[in-house]
Amino acid sequence: MEDARDTVHACGCRVCGSGADASLVEFHKAINRVMRELREKDRRRLAGLLAGDIGRGGIQRLAEITGMSRVTIRRGAREIAAAAAGSDRRMRRKGGGRKRLEKKRPAF
């Protein structure tokens, strides 16, 4: 049985379908090879970053190239924008993680 991470997504754009621009086809393959290796959060953020670089229609283009949902790519773009705006550097949401030992065992 093949894991989803073992396969590279085949780009569904018109350029890759026709093979008209070999360098662009290779670029799309490279994007999908990198996406395969990343965690979900990093894939989402990279797609959002690339979509922002493309500009208008970037989310739709990245959805065709990567096979990701437009909603997911939009979320990644918002996360990138929030990080650039200087949001706090928390790894977890407030209240996440282990509870303090003093709260778990007040005798200490």
C-alpha positions as CSV (number, residue, x, y, z in Angstrom):
1,M,0.0,0.0,0.0
2,E,1.4,3.4,-1.0
3,D,1.5,6.3,1.4
4,A,0.2,9.6,0.2
5,R,3.6,11.2,1.0
6,D,5.4,8.7,-1.3
7,T,3.8,10.2,-4.4
8,V,4.3,13.6,-6.0
9,H,1.1,15.4,-7.1
10,A,0.8,15.8,-10.8
11,C,0.1,19.4,-11.7
12,G,-3.2,20.1,-13.3
13,C,-2.5,23.4,-15.0
14,R,-2.8,24.0,-18.8
15,V,1.0,24.6,-19.2
16,C,1.9,21.2,-17.6
17,G,-0.8,19.5,-19.6
18,S,0.5,20.8,-22.9
19,G,4.2,20.7,-21.9
20,A,4.6,24.1,-23.7
21,D,7.1,25.6,-21.3
22,A,9.6,23.0,-20.0
23,S,11.1,25.3,-17.4
24,L,7.7,26.1,-15.9
25,V,6.7,22.4,-15.9
26,E,10.0,21.6,-14.0
27,F,9.2,24.4,-11.5
28,H,5.8,23.0,-10.8
29,K,7.3,19.5,-10.3
30,A,9.8,21.0,-7.9
31,I,7.1,22.7,-5.9
32,N,5.2,19.4,-5.6
33,R,8.4,17.5,-4.6
34,V,9.1,20.0,-1.8
35,M,5.4,20.0,-0.7
36,R,5.6,16.2,-0.3
37,E,8.4,16.5,2.3
38,L,6.8,19.3,4.5
39,R,4.5,19.0,7.4
40,E,0.9,20.1,6.9
41,K,1.4,23.5,8.5
42,D,4.5,24.2,6.5
43,R,2.8,23.1,3.2
44,R,-0.1,25.4,3.9
45,R,2.2,28.4,4.7
46,L,4.5,27.8,1.6
47,A,1.5,27.6,-0.6
48,G,0.2,30.8,0.9
49,L,3.5,32.5,0.4
50,L,3.8,31.4,-3.2
51,A,0.2,32.5,-4.0
52,G,1.0,35.9,-2.6
53,D,4.0,36.2,-4.8
54,I,1.9,35.3,-7.9
55,G,-0.6,38.0,-7.1
56,R,-4.1,38.1,-8.4
57,G,-5.3,34.6,-9.1
58,G,-2.4,33.1,-7.2
59,I,-4.5,31.0,-4.8
60,Q,-6.4,29.4,-7.8
61,R,-3.0,28.8,-9.6
62,L,-1.4,27.1,-6.5
63,A,-4.6,25.0,-6.0
64,E,-4.1,23.7,-9.6
65,I,-0.4,23.1,-9.2
66,T,-0.5,21.5,-5.7
67,G,-3.9,19.9,-5.5
68,M,-4.5,21.7,-2.2
69,S,-7.8,23.4,-1.3
70,R,-8.1,27.1,-2.0
71,V,-9.4,27.5,1.6
72,T,-6.2,25.9,2.9
73,I,-4.0,28.1,0.8
74,R,-5.9,31.2,1.9
75,R,-5.4,30.1,5.5
76,G,-1.7,29.8,4.9
77,A,-1.6,33.2,3.4
78,R,-3.3,34.7,6.4
79,E,-0.9,32.9,8.7
80,I,2.1,34.4,6.8
81,A,0.5,37.8,6.9
82,A,-0.1,37.5,10.7
83,A,3.5,36.4,11.2
84,A,4.8,39.4,9.2
85,A,2.6,41.7,11.2
86,G,4.6,40.8,14.3
87,S,2.2,38.5,16.2
88,D,3.6,36.8,19.3
89,R,6.0,33.9,18.8
90,R,4.0,31.3,20.7
91,M,4.3,27.7,19.6
92,R,1.0,26.8,21.1
93,R,-2.3,28.5,21.7
94,K,-2.7,30.2,25.1
95,G,-3.5,27.5,27.7
96,G,-2.0,24.7,25.6
97,G,0.7,22.2,26.7
98,R,1.3,20.6,30.0
99,K,-0.3,22.0,33.2
100,R,2.1,23.4,35.8
101,L,3.2,20.9,38.4
102,E,1.9,23.2,41.2
103,K,-1.6,23.1,39.7
104,K,-1.6,19.3,39.3
105,R,-0.1,18.6,42.8
106,P,-0.5,21.5,45.2
107,A,1.6,19.8,47.8
108,F,4.8,20.7,46.0
